Amino acid sequence: MKCADVVIIGAGIAGASMAYFLVQRGCKDVMIVEKEDSPGYHTSGRSAAVLSQLDVDEVFMKLSLMSVPFFYSPPSGFADVPLIHPNGILVVGQGASFKLLCGLARLAGRLGIASQEWSPEETVGRLPALEKRFVDGGLFITKDGALDVHALLWGFLNGAKKGGARLELNAEVTDIHVEDHRVRGVTTRAGEIACRWIVNAAGAWANPTALLAGARPLPLTPCRRHIIVTRPREDFPIGDWPLTMDTSRHFYFRPESGGILASPMDQEPMEPCDAKTDEIQVARAADFLTRFTPKIAPKTIINQWAGLRTIAADNAPVIGEDPEVKGFFWCAGQAGHGMETSPALGEIAAHLLLEGYTSRFPEALIAPGRFHRGRLAWPAIVARRAASFLGWLARPNRP
Ligand SMILES: Cc1cc2nc3c(=O)[nH]c(=O)nc-3n(C[C@H](O)[C@H](O)[C@H](O)COP(=O)(O)OP(=O)(O)OC[C@H]3O[C@@H](n4cnc5c(N)ncnc54)[C@H](O)[C@@H]3O)c2cc1C
């Protein structure tokens, strides 16, 4: 039987980043087990690949803000290419929702998220594919940009492997051994592994994985989202545009391989699976481009895919040891933020597993135990998050 100190289930961005930071902190006996034949096959290989810090949710906003320095200056030797193409993110919209977002951006500015407000003329001048009649203005988030998710995922994996971690592919975990409420090992399709810790970084399969360990499932819902890549009908020059998100119509687009990548920002709950596309959502994405950005209306759809974003009921990630099954550590619920928060979340998770605490983040906001207190937990969760946000706002220049 093989042995490891820590077995990480899942070689997506959550498992890879946590393995990297465990190794960095001296825990080298780590084994990542992945059911597919390549890392990042599921959600991590299907994202829109951007860093977009502004969010109505403070937990993910803080975590992506904390990750920014890593993207701009990764450790030496982490990747051969820059992790970020810093061309910003442009948010456009109309009416009250757009005004609210501009207000939020001003608040977020106090936290260190720099943005510029553009008039409708300036917005269309900078992004000529937009129609002035559909935008009340633009909000440009300056330090955002496109992430190289391949370099990021492999940077974490190669860094972990260099430090001693092992990666086993085609090794689906089919059973988890627990004795006296403590994990002892796993059965995989590639054999058995004895271990002290098991990390549940199984993405959409986080709850089925918890059930294998006899842990209580948490309110985590995998939700499908679509992306299409199109060739525009007209020969309209596509510039180095930022990802542009229309908050009034709920869709986004950005340049991709000489064409346009777009998403209808759908969010359909589903059972964990290898998500396939649905023609209605593909048509919706194409329709958004045709109606609201007619200059880049699609001629053909050259690629399409769907992935599952796994979202916790309070829209915060779930990071920490299970309160009832010792040694079973959750690293799940990254929702639509797993890439942009991976440096901060991987490091926080490694701290929590090895030291049992972290000074980097209020751990109660992300602990799995927050859901274990039944209905009474909700007022406590809301109060804790409000207090944390207000406390954070009160501290100027806080990254
Ligand atoms: C359309 C779309 C756009 C997105 N855009 C962005 C974006 O622009 N920026 C951003 O930051 N985030 C974005 N996201 C979200 C981001 O992709 C996810 O948060 C992130 O990939 C989740 O990573 P993960 O490692 O938890 O899950 P996954 O990548 O799904 O990894 C989980 C792994 O666990 C493995 N596994 C499961 N069960 C077992 C088992 N029993 N045994 C062994 N292995 C197992 C799976 O095979 C899988 O490889 C987007 C997501 C989607 C779908």
Ligand as a Chemical Component Dictionary entry (heavy atoms), coordinates in Angstrom:
data_LIG
# 
_chem_comp.id                   LIG 
_chem_comp.type                 NON-POLYMER 
_chem_comp.pdbx_formal_charge   0 
_chem_comp.three_letter_code    LIG 
# 
loop_
_chem_comp_atom.comp_id 
_chem_comp_atom.atom_id 
_chem_comp_atom.alt_atom_id 
_chem_comp_atom.type_symbol 
_chem_comp_atom.charge 
_chem_comp_atom.model_Cartn_x 
_chem_comp_atom.model_Cartn_y 
_chem_comp_atom.model_Cartn_z 
_chem_comp_atom.pdbx_ordinal 
LIG C1  C1  C 0 -17.784 29.149 -17.777 1  
LIG C2  C2  C 0 -16.928 29.430 -16.558 2  
LIG C3  C3  C 0 -16.219 30.618 -16.494 3  
LIG C4  C4  C 0 -15.396 30.868 -15.387 4  
LIG N1  N1  N 0 -14.608 31.987 -15.405 5  
LIG C5  C5  C 0 -13.762 32.227 -14.384 6  
LIG C6  C6  C 0 -12.889 33.341 -14.421 7  
LIG O1  O1  O 0 -12.850 34.080 -15.385 8  
LIG N2  N2  N 0 -12.070 33.555 -13.344 9  
LIG C7  C7  C 0 -12.078 32.714 -12.265 10 
LIG O2  O2  O 0 -11.335 32.974 -11.314 11 
LIG N3  N3  N 0 -12.869 31.625 -12.219 12 
LIG C8  C8  C 0 -13.712 31.356 -13.253 13 
LIG N4  N4  N 0 -14.522 30.262 -13.223 14 
LIG C9  C9  C 0 -14.536 29.425 -12.009 15 
LIG C10 C10 C 0 -13.326 28.509 -11.906 16 
LIG O3  O3  O 0 -13.128 27.859 -13.141 17 
LIG C11 C11 C 0 -13.608 27.487 -10.784 18 
LIG O4  O4  O 0 -13.854 28.189 -9.574  19 
LIG C12 C12 C 0 -12.426 26.563 -10.555 20 
LIG O5  O5  O 0 -11.989 25.986 -11.758 21 
LIG C13 C13 C 0 -12.809 25.442 -9.577  22 
LIG O6  O6  O 0 -11.678 24.632 -9.438  23 
LIG P1  P1  P 0 -11.735 23.243 -8.689  24 
LIG O7  O7  O 0 -10.340 22.753 -8.616  25 
LIG O8  O8  O 0 -12.502 23.400 -7.424  26 
LIG O9  O9  O 0 -12.655 22.299 -9.602  27 
LIG P2  P2  P 0 -12.251 21.374 -10.855 28 
LIG O10 O10 O 0 -11.379 22.085 -11.801 29 
LIG O11 O11 O 0 -13.512 20.812 -11.387 30 
LIG O12 O12 O 0 -11.375 20.247 -10.187 31 
LIG C14 C14 C 0 -11.928 19.197 -9.417  32 
LIG C15 C15 C 0 -11.230 17.929 -9.849  33 
LIG O13 O13 O 0 -11.587 16.878 -8.959  34 
LIG C16 C16 C 0 -11.607 15.687 -9.702  35 
LIG N5  N5  N 0 -12.373 14.674 -8.968  36 
LIG C17 C17 C 0 -13.671 14.726 -8.592  37 
LIG N6  N6  N 0 -14.026 13.611 -7.920  38 
LIG C18 C18 C 0 -12.910 12.842 -7.853  39 
LIG C19 C19 C 0 -12.621 11.564 -7.289  40 
LIG N7  N7  N 0 -13.574 10.851 -6.660  41 
LIG N8  N8  N 0 -11.382 11.063 -7.410  42 
LIG C20 C20 C 0 -10.398 11.766 -8.046  43 
LIG N9  N9  N 0 -10.614 12.980 -8.609  44 
LIG C21 C21 C 0 -11.849 13.517 -8.506  45 
LIG C22 C22 C 0 -12.272 16.096 -11.004 46 
LIG O14 O14 O 0 -12.012 15.196 -12.055 47 
LIG C23 C23 C 0 -11.669 17.478 -11.239 48 
LIG O15 O15 O 0 -10.529 17.421 -12.080 49 
LIG C24 C24 C 0 -15.330 29.940 -14.308 50 
LIG C25 C25 C 0 -16.057 28.745 -14.397 51 
LIG C26 C26 C 0 -16.824 28.493 -15.499 52 
LIG C27 C27 C 0 -17.566 27.177 -15.597 53 
# 
loop_
_chem_comp_bond.comp_id 
_chem_comp_bond.atom_id_1 
_chem_comp_bond.atom_id_2 
_chem_comp_bond.value_order 
_chem_comp_bond.pdbx_ordinal 
LIG C1  C2  SING 1  
LIG C2  C3  SING 2  
LIG C2  C26 DOUB 3  
LIG C3  C4  DOUB 4  
LIG C4  N1  SING 5  
LIG C4  C24 SING 6  
LIG N1  C5  DOUB 7  
LIG C5  C6  SING 8  
LIG C5  C8  SING 9  
LIG C6  O1  DOUB 10 
LIG C6  N2  SING 11 
LIG N2  C7  SING 12 
LIG C7  O2  DOUB 13 
LIG C7  N3  SING 14 
LIG N3  C8  DOUB 15 
LIG C8  N4  SING 16 
LIG N4  C9  SING 17 
LIG N4  C24 SING 18 
LIG C9  C10 SING 19 
LIG C10 O3  SING 20 
LIG C10 C11 SING 21 
LIG C11 O4  SING 22 
LIG C11 C12 SING 23 
LIG C12 O5  SING 24 
LIG C12 C13 SING 25 
LIG C13 O6  SING 26 
LIG O6  P1  SING 27 
LIG P1  O7  DOUB 28 
LIG P1  O8  SING 29 
LIG P1  O9  SING 30 
LIG O9  P2  SING 31 
LIG P2  O10 DOUB 32 
LIG P2  O11 SING 33 
LIG P2  O12 SING 34 
LIG O12 C14 SING 35 
LIG C14 C15 SING 36 
LIG C15 O13 SING 37 
LIG C15 C23 SING 38 
LIG O13 C16 SING 39 
LIG C16 N5  SING 40 
LIG C16 C22 SING 41 
LIG N5  C17 SING 42 
LIG N5  C21 SING 43 
LIG C17 N6  DOUB 44 
LIG N6  C18 SING 45 
LIG C18 C19 SING 46 
LIG C18 C21 DOUB 47 
LIG C19 N7  SING 48 
LIG C19 N8  DOUB 49 
LIG N8  C20 SING 50 
LIG C20 N9  DOUB 51 
LIG N9  C21 SING 52 
LIG C22 O14 SING 53 
LIG C22 C23 SING 54 
LIG C23 O15 SING 55 
LIG C24 C25 DOUB 56 
LIG C25 C26 SING 57 
LIG C26 C27 SING 58 
# 
